[in-house]
């Protein structure tokens, strides 16, 4: 069914758009500045003409009396021709002096008017464009987990208000989308974890039965390892989904403490592989989520241990504060990593020269999670190949 569009009460060409307002503003400023400049030049020209028309001499009873010191040479001539010639030269000189004075004063006035016009234009442009600043501040303040803010711009129905209303509508759609995503993650956490936990319990009960045949024991261990891998994958995917948004509820977190926790959790695995753990931890406190920041450190240290030189490798963890940023640096020995493969390491399910499945070194989400968590805290994570093999992972988070 066709629904006619409501008719606007104001003609389109009468709508107070930014274009019309700027046209009226700068056109009016130009007109006012021109009128003021014309009036000042008129006064200067009148003053110059007044000075140029002052009587230089007077004639009384056939005698010439010099009334002005502007042309002192007039009184030294006795003949009429010489006097007329000197008078003409004097008038030319006075006319030139008056024009020079008028020009200098006009230039000074023009410079002054230009300064005033630029200042006034700057102030007025700031007032006209103030809504843009409000829109920009709102856009910067809006984050993935705090989409309640709105611009709600008042004023005339111009392009800026239309832009602000469009931005508010976009925020409404984003808020609904993020709410749906949070609900999905919450539901998926329950729906995916429960059957895996049940499977693990059943397998562990079966393996604990002393009467189980060796074939069933081997099958149970294989299924238990597969189930554990599935649990790790689910946990990683859920954490990745949660960490993609910026953190709003922030608390002081010391990266040195997070790194120390990661080293303690990884020490047993490192000893089993013969990898030496080294640390140089300096206090580096940032505002963020402690659980997620500990996850960054744990993922980086675990990767550094697992992708290392068995029996003769090392991992060095360092925290520091440099350039207004808290740094977490994890360096390790290991295989040589080509520079062109660095970016691929941060993609989900990507590993260095290993298959997407069947690896005993994880599910391929560690660095993806670390990058998402770093971004959620306003920081960055970078990697560079280490000379001789291995990587140097650097996490920088603003203080």
C-alpha positions as CSV (number, residue, x, y, z in Angstrom):
1,X,0.0,0.0,0.0
2,X,1.4,3.4,-1.0
3,X,1.9,5.8,1.8
4,X,2.4,9.4,0.8
5,X,5.4,11.2,2.3
6,X,4.5,14.1,4.7
7,X,4.9,17.4,3.2
8,X,7.4,19.8,4.7
9,X,6.0,23.1,6.0
10,X,9.2,24.9,4.9
11,X,10.2,25.3,1.3
12,X,13.6,23.5,0.6
13,X,15.3,26.7,-0.4
14,X,14.2,28.4,2.9
15,X,15.6,25.5,5.0
16,X,18.4,27.0,7.3
17,X,21.1,24.7,6.0
18,X,24.8,25.1,6.8
19,X,25.4,26.2,3.2
20,X,22.9,29.1,3.5
21,X,24.1,30.0,7.0
22,X,27.7,30.2,5.9
23,X,26.7,32.1,2.8
24,X,24.8,34.7,4.8
25,X,27.5,34.8,7.5
26,X,30.5,35.4,5.2
27,X,28.6,37.5,2.8
28,X,27.4,39.7,5.6
29,X,30.9,39.9,7.0
30,X,32.3,40.9,3.6
31,X,29.6,43.6,3.2
32,X,30.2,45.0,6.7
33,X,34.0,45.0,6.3
34,X,33.6,46.7,2.9
35,X,31.3,49.4,4.3
36,X,33.7,50.1,7.3
37,X,36.7,50.2,5.0
38,X,35.0,52.5,2.5
39,X,34.0,54.9,5.3
40,X,37.5,55.0,6.8
41,X,39.1,55.6,3.4
42,X,36.5,58.4,2.8
43,X,37.5,60.1,6.1
44,X,41.2,59.7,5.2
45,X,40.7,61.1,1.7
46,X,38.7,64.1,3.2
47,X,41.5,64.7,5.6
48,X,44.1,64.6,2.9
49,X,42.1,67.0,0.7
50,X,41.7,69.4,3.6
51,X,45.4,69.4,4.3
52,X,46.1,69.8,0.6
53,X,43.8,72.9,0.2
54,X,45.3,74.9,3.0
55,X,46.2,78.4,1.7
56,X,49.9,78.8,1.1
57,X,49.9,82.6,0.7
58,X,47.6,85.7,0.7
59,X,47.8,88.9,-1.4
60,X,47.1,92.1,0.3
61,X,47.5,95.5,-1.4
62,X,49.8,93.9,-4.0
63,X,52.0,92.3,-1.4
64,X,52.4,88.5,-1.2
65,X,52.3,87.0,2.4
66,X,53.4,83.4,2.9
67,X,50.9,81.7,5.3
68,X,52.4,78.1,5.4
69,X,55.8,76.6,6.0
70,X,55.0,73.8,3.5
71,X,56.7,75.7,0.7
72,X,59.3,78.0,2.1
73,X,60.7,78.7,-1.3
74,X,57.7,80.8,-2.5
75,X,58.9,84.0,-0.7
76,X,62.3,84.1,-2.4
77,X,61.0,84.8,-6.0
78,X,60.4,88.3,-7.2
79,X,59.1,87.7,-10.7
80,X,55.6,86.4,-11.4
81,X,56.8,83.6,-13.7
82,X,59.2,82.3,-11.1
83,X,56.6,82.6,-8.4
84,X,54.0,80.6,-10.6
85,X,56.6,77.9,-11.3
86,X,57.5,77.5,-7.7
87,X,53.8,77.5,-6.8
88,X,53.1,74.7,-9.3
89,X,56.1,72.6,-7.9
90,X,54.9,73.2,-4.4
91,X,51.3,72.0,-5.2
92,X,52.6,68.9,-7.0
93,X,54.8,68.1,-4.0
94,X,51.9,68.6,-1.6
95,X,49.6,66.5,-3.7
96,X,52.1,63.7,-3.8
97,X,52.6,63.9,-0.1
98,X,48.9,63.8,0.5
99,X,48.5,60.7,-1.8
100,X,51.4,58.9,0.0
101,X,49.9,59.7,3.4
102,X,46.5,58.4,2.1
103,X,48.1,55.2,0.8
104,X,50.0,54.5,4.0
105,X,47.0,55.0,6.2
106,X,44.8,53.0,3.9
107,X,47.3,50.1,4.0
108,X,47.4,50.3,7.8
109,X,43.6,50.3,8.0
110,X,43.4,47.4,5.6
111,X,45.8,45.3,7.7
112,X,43.8,46.2,10.8
113,X,40.5,45.3,9.2
114,X,42.0,42.0,7.9
115,X,43.1,41.1,11.4
116,X,39.7,41.9,12.8
117,X,37.9,40.1,10.0
118,X,40.1,36.9,10.5
119,X,39.5,37.0,14.2
120,X,35.7,37.5,13.8
121,X,35.6,34.8,11.1
122,X,37.5,32.4,13.3
123,X,35.1,32.9,16.2
124,X,32.0,32.7,14.0
125,X,33.3,29.6,12.2
126,X,33.9,28.0,15.6
127,X,30.4,28.6,16.6
128,X,29.0,27.3,13.3
129,X,31.2,24.2,13.5
130,X,30.7,23.6,17.3
131,X,28.2,20.7,16.6
132,X,30.9,18.9,14.7
133,X,33.2,19.0,17.7
134,X,30.3,17.6,19.8
135,X,29.8,14.8,17.3
136,X,33.5,14.0,17.3
137,X,33.7,13.9,21.1
138,X,30.7,11.6,21.3
139,X,32.2,9.3,18.6
140,X,35.5,9.1,20.5
141,X,33.7,8.4,23.8
142,X,31.6,5.7,22.4
143,X,33.2,2.2,22.8
144,X,32.0,-1.3,22.1
145,X,30.8,-1.9,25.6
146,X,29.4,1.5,26.3
147,X,27.0,2.4,23.5
148,X,24.5,4.4,25.7
149,X,25.9,7.8,24.8
150,X,24.0,9.9,22.2
151,X,24.6,13.2,20.6
152,X,21.0,14.5,20.8
153,X,21.9,17.7,18.9
154,X,19.5,20.5,19.2
155,X,19.2,23.5,16.9
156,X,18.1,24.2,13.3
157,X,17.3,21.3,11.0
158,X,20.5,21.6,9.0
159,X,23.1,19.1,7.7
160,X,24.8,18.9,11.1
161,X,21.7,17.9,12.9
162,X,20.9,15.4,10.2
163,X,24.4,13.9,10.6
164,X,24.0,13.8,14.4
165,X,20.6,12.1,14.1
166,X,22.0,9.6,11.6
167,X,24.9,8.9,14.0
168,X,22.5,8.3,16.9
169,X,20.5,5.9,14.8
170,X,23.7,4.0,14.0
171,X,24.5,3.8,17.7
172,X,21.1,2.4,18.3
173,X,21.6,-0.3,15.8
174,X,25.1,-1.1,17.1
175,X,23.9,-1.3,20.7
176,X,21.2,-3.8,19.7
177,X,23.9,-5.8,17.8
178,X,26.3,-5.8,20.7
179,X,23.5,-6.8,23.1
180,X,22.6,-9.7,20.8
181,X,26.3,-10.7,20.7
182,X,26.6,-10.7,24.5
183,X,23.5,-12.8,24.8
184,X,24.8,-15.2,22.2
185,X,28.2,-15.5,24.0
186,X,26.5,-16.1,27.4
187,X,24.2,-18.7,25.9
188,X,27.0,-20.4,24.0
189,X,29.1,-20.5,27.1
190,X,26.5,-22.6,28.8
191,X,25.4,-24.7,25.8
192,X,28.9,-25.6,24.6
193,X,30.6,-26.2,28.0
194,X,27.9,-28.4,29.5
195,X,28.1,-31.3,27.0
196,X,31.9,-31.2,26.9
197,X,32.0,-31.3,30.7
198,X,29.6,-34.3,30.7
199,X,31.7,-36.1,28.1
200,X,34.9,-35.5,30.1
201,X,33.3,-36.8,33.3
202,X,32.0,-40.0,31.6
203,X,35.4,-40.6,30.0
204,X,37.2,-40.1,33.3
205,X,34.8,-42.4,35.1
206,X,35.3,-45.1,32.5
207,X,39.1,-44.8,32.6
208,X,39.1,-45.1,36.4
209,X,37.5,-48.5,36.1
210,X,40.2,-51.1,36.7
211,X,38.3,-53.7,34.7
212,X,38.5,-51.7,31.5
213,X,40.4,-53.4,28.7
214,X,43.6,-51.9,27.3
215,X,41.8,-51.2,24.0
216,X,39.1,-49.2,25.8
217,X,41.7,-47.5,27.9
218,X,43.5,-46.3,24.8
219,X,40.3,-45.3,23.1
220,X,39.2,-43.4,26.2
221,X,42.5,-41.5,26.5
222,X,42.2,-40.5,22.8
223,X,38.7,-39.3,23.3
224,X,39.6,-37.5,26.4
225,X,42.4,-35.7,24.6
226,X,40.0,-34.8,21.8
227,X,37.5,-33.5,24.3
228,X,40.1,-31.5,26.1
229,X,41.1,-29.9,22.8
230,X,37.5,-29.1,22.1
231,X,37.2,-27.4,25.5
232,X,40.2,-25.4,24.9
233,X,38.9,-24.3,21.5
234,X,35.5,-23.3,23.0
235,X,37.2,-21.4,25.8
236,X,39.4,-19.6,23.3
237,X,36.6,-18.7,21.0
238,X,34.5,-17.3,23.9
239,X,37.4,-15.3,25.3
240,X,38.2,-14.0,21.8
241,X,34.5,-12.8,21.5
242,X,34.6,-11.2,24.9
243,X,37.9,-9.4,24.5
244,X,37.1,-7.8,21.1
245,X,35.3,-4.9,22.9
246,X,37.1,-2.0,24.8
247,X,37.3,-2.4,28.5
248,X,35.1,0.1,30.5
249,X,35.4,-1.2,34.0
250,X,39.1,-0.7,34.5
251,X,41.2,-1.3,37.6
252,X,45.0,-0.9,38.3
253,X,46.8,-3.9,37.0
254,X,50.6,-4.5,37.3
255,X,51.9,-6.1,34.1
256,X,54.9,-7.4,36.2
257,X,52.5,-9.3,38.4
258,X,50.6,-10.7,35.4
259,X,53.9,-11.8,33.8
260,X,55.0,-13.4,37.1
261,X,51.7,-15.4,37.3
262,X,52.2,-16.5,33.6
263,X,55.8,-17.7,34.4
264,X,54.6,-19.7,37.4
265,X,51.9,-21.4,35.4
266,X,54.3,-22.3,32.6
267,X,57.3,-23.3,34.6
268,X,56.4,-27.0,34.7
269,X,55.9,-27.2,30.9
270,X,59.2,-25.3,30.4
271,X,61.1,-27.7,32.6
272,X,59.6,-30.7,30.8
273,X,60.9,-29.3,27.5
274,X,64.2,-28.2,28.8
275,X,63.5,-24.5,28.2
276,X,65.0,-21.9,30.6
277,X,62.8,-19.1,31.8
278,X,64.4,-15.7,32.4
279,X,62.6,-12.6,33.8
280,X,63.4,-8.9,34.3
281,X,60.1,-7.6,35.8
282,X,59.7,-3.9,36.6
283,X,56.5,-2.5,38.0
284,X,54.3,-1.3,35.1
285,X,50.8,-0.5,36.3
286,X,48.0,0.1,33.8
287,X,44.2,0.6,34.0
288,X,42.5,-2.5,32.7
289,X,41.1,-6.0,33.3
290,X,43.4,-8.2,35.3
291,X,42.1,-11.5,34.0
292,X,42.5,-10.5,30.4
293,X,46.0,-9.0,30.9
294,X,47.1,-12.1,32.6
295,X,45.8,-14.0,29.6
296,X,48.0,-12.0,27.3
297,X,51.1,-12.8,29.4
298,X,50.1,-16.5,29.7
299,X,49.5,-16.9,25.9
300,X,52.7,-15.2,25.0
301,X,54.8,-17.2,27.5
302,X,53.1,-20.5,26.5
303,X,53.8,-19.9,22.8
304,X,57.4,-18.9,23.5
305,X,57.9,-22.2,25.4
306,X,56.1,-24.5,22.9
307,X,57.7,-23.0,19.8
308,X,61.2,-23.2,21.1
309,X,64.4,-25.3,20.9
310,X,63.9,-28.4,23.1
311,X,66.6,-29.0,25.7
312,X,68.6,-25.9,24.9
313,X,66.2,-22.9,24.6
314,X,65.2,-20.0,26.7
315,X,62.4,-17.5,27.1
316,X,63.0,-14.0,28.5
317,X,60.1,-11.9,29.9
318,X,60.5,-8.2,30.6
319,X,58.2,-5.5,31.8
320,X,58.9,-1.8,31.9
321,X,57.5,1.7,31.5
322,X,58.8,3.6,28.5
323,X,57.4,6.7,26.7
324,X,54.2,6.8,28.6
325,X,53.4,3.1,27.9
326,X,53.6,-0.1,29.9
327,X,55.6,-2.7,28.0
328,X,55.5,-6.5,28.1
329,X,58.2,-8.0,26.0
330,X,58.6,-11.8,25.5
331,X,61.6,-13.0,23.6
332,X,62.5,-16.7,22.9
333,X,64.8,-18.9,20.9
334,X,63.2,-21.1,18.3
335,X,62.9,-21.8,14.6
336,X,63.7,-19.0,12.2
337,X,60.5,-17.1,11.4
338,X,60.3,-15.3,8.0
339,X,59.2,-11.7,8.2
340,X,56.4,-12.2,5.7
341,X,54.7,-14.7,8.0
342,X,54.6,-12.4,11.1
343,X,51.1,-10.9,10.3
344,X,49.6,-14.4,9.7
345,X,50.5,-15.5,13.2
346,X,47.9,-13.2,14.6
347,X,45.1,-14.7,12.6
348,X,42.8,-17.3,14.2
349,X,43.9,-21.0,13.7
350,X,47.1,-20.0,12.0
351,X,50.4,-21.5,13.2
352,X,53.9,-21.4,11.9
353,X,54.5,-24.2,9.4
354,X,51.9,-26.5,11.0
355,X,48.5,-27.8,10.0
356,X,45.3,-26.1,11.1
357,X,44.4,-29.3,13.0
358,X,46.3,-32.1,14.7
359,X,48.9,-29.9,16.5
360,X,49.7,-30.5,20.2
361,X,50.8,-26.9,20.7
362,X,47.3,-25.4,21.1
363,X,44.3,-24.5,19.1
364,X,45.8,-21.5,17.2
365,X,44.0,-18.8,19.1
366,X,46.6,-17.6,21.5
367,X,48.0,-14.7,19.6
368,X,44.6,-13.7,18.2
369,X,43.3,-13.5,21.8
370,X,46.4,-11.5,22.8
371,X,45.8,-9.0,20.0
372,X,42.1,-8.6,20.8
373,X,42.9,-8.0,24.5
374,X,45.6,-5.5,23.7
375,X,43.3,-3.6,21.4
376,X,40.5,-3.7,24.0
377,X,42.9,-1.9,26.4
378,X,43.9,0.7,23.7
379,X,47.3,-0.9,23.1
380,X,49.1,-2.7,20.4
381,X,51.0,-6.0,20.1
382,X,53.8,-6.4,17.6
383,X,56.1,-9.2,16.7
384,X,59.5,-9.3,15.0
385,X,61.9,-12.1,14.1
386,X,64.8,-12.6,16.4
387,X,68.2,-12.9,14.9
388,X,69.2,-16.6,15.1
389,X,65.6,-17.8,15.4
390,X,62.6,-17.2,17.5
391,X,60.5,-14.1,18.0
392,X,60.3,-10.9,20.1
393,X,56.7,-10.1,21.1
394,X,56.1,-6.6,22.3
395,X,52.8,-5.5,24.0
396,X,52.4,-1.7,24.6
397,X,49.5,-0.4,26.6
398,X,49.0,3.3,27.5
399,X,49.3,4.2,31.1
